[in-house]
Amino acid sequence: EGRMGLIAVLNEECVRPRGNDTAFVSKVYAMNKENATLIQDKFYRDYEFGINHYAGQVVYDANSFVQKNMDTLPTDLLECIKKSSNSLIC
């Protein structure tokens, strides 16, 4: 498949009948192995991932990401995401 951004992977996981947060995090890691922005740490739980932001490393807890993403996003926000130059976002 190749590399996909966080939003695309999350949206894909939301349409799966048994989509869940742990599967989302696993797919993010699998599809973005070479992306230096994404941090993998052996001490992270199955539902955690890290991102190197401009201000430093941030660890995200993906619990409820899939459930919360079931809501629809405003179209202007979707357009901004599509125009992003950051490959992890778009």
C-alpha positions as CSV (number, residue, x, y, z in Angstrom):
1,E,0.0,0.0,0.0
2,G,2.6,2.6,0.9
3,R,2.7,5.6,3.2
4,M,-0.6,7.2,4.4
5,G,-1.1,10.1,6.7
6,L,-2.7,9.9,10.1
7,I,-6.1,11.2,9.0
8,A,-6.3,8.8,6.1
9,V,-5.4,5.8,8.3
10,L,-7.9,6.9,10.9
11,N,-10.7,7.4,8.4
12,E,-10.0,3.9,6.9
13,E,-10.1,2.4,10.4
14,C,-13.5,4.1,11.1
15,V,-15.1,2.4,8.1
16,R,-13.9,-1.1,9.1
17,P,-16.6,-3.1,10.9
18,R,-14.3,-3.8,13.9
19,G,-12.0,-0.9,13.6
20,N,-10.2,0.0,16.8
21,D,-7.6,2.3,18.3
22,T,-4.9,-0.3,18.6
23,A,-5.2,-1.3,14.9
24,F,-5.1,2.3,14.0
25,V,-1.7,2.8,15.8
26,S,-0.3,-0.4,14.3
27,K,-1.2,0.7,10.8
28,V,0.3,4.2,11.3
29,Y,3.6,2.5,12.3
30,A,3.4,0.0,9.5
31,M,2.7,2.6,6.8
32,N,5.1,5.3,8.0
33,K,8.2,3.3,9.0
34,E,10.6,5.6,7.3
35,N,9.0,8.9,8.5
36,A,11.4,10.6,11.0
37,T,8.4,12.6,12.4
38,L,6.8,9.5,13.8
39,I,8.4,8.1,17.0
40,Q,8.3,4.4,17.9
41,D,9.3,3.5,21.5
42,K,9.3,0.1,23.0
43,F,7.8,1.6,26.2
44,Y,4.7,2.9,24.4
45,R,1.5,1.0,25.0
46,D,-0.3,-0.6,22.0
47,Y,-2.5,2.5,21.7
48,E,0.2,5.2,22.0
49,F,2.4,6.8,19.4
50,G,4.8,9.8,19.3
51,I,5.4,12.7,16.9
52,N,8.3,15.0,16.7
53,H,6.7,18.5,16.7
54,Y,8.7,21.7,16.2
55,A,8.6,22.2,20.0
56,G,9.6,18.6,20.8
57,Q,8.4,15.1,21.2
58,V,4.7,14.6,22.0
59,V,3.2,11.2,22.9
60,Y,-0.5,10.6,21.9
61,D,-2.9,8.3,23.6
62,A,-5.1,7.0,20.8
63,N,-7.9,5.6,23.1
64,S,-11.2,6.7,21.6
65,F,-9.7,8.1,18.4
66,V,-11.8,5.8,16.2
67,Q,-15.0,6.5,18.1
68,K,-14.4,10.3,18.2
69,N,-13.6,10.3,14.5
70,M,-17.0,9.0,13.5
71,D,-18.3,12.6,13.6
72,T,-18.0,14.4,10.3
73,L,-15.5,17.2,9.8
74,P,-16.4,20.6,8.3
75,T,-15.6,20.7,4.6
76,D,-13.2,23.7,5.1
77,L,-11.1,21.7,7.5
78,L,-11.0,18.7,5.1
79,E,-9.8,21.1,2.4
80,C,-7.0,22.4,4.7
81,I,-5.9,18.8,5.4
82,K,-5.7,17.9,1.8
83,K,-3.6,21.0,1.0
84,S,-1.1,20.3,3.9
85,S,2.5,19.8,2.8
86,N,3.1,17.5,5.8
87,S,2.9,13.9,4.6
88,L,1.9,12.6,8.0
89,I,-1.2,14.8,8.0
90,C,-2.5,14.5,4.5
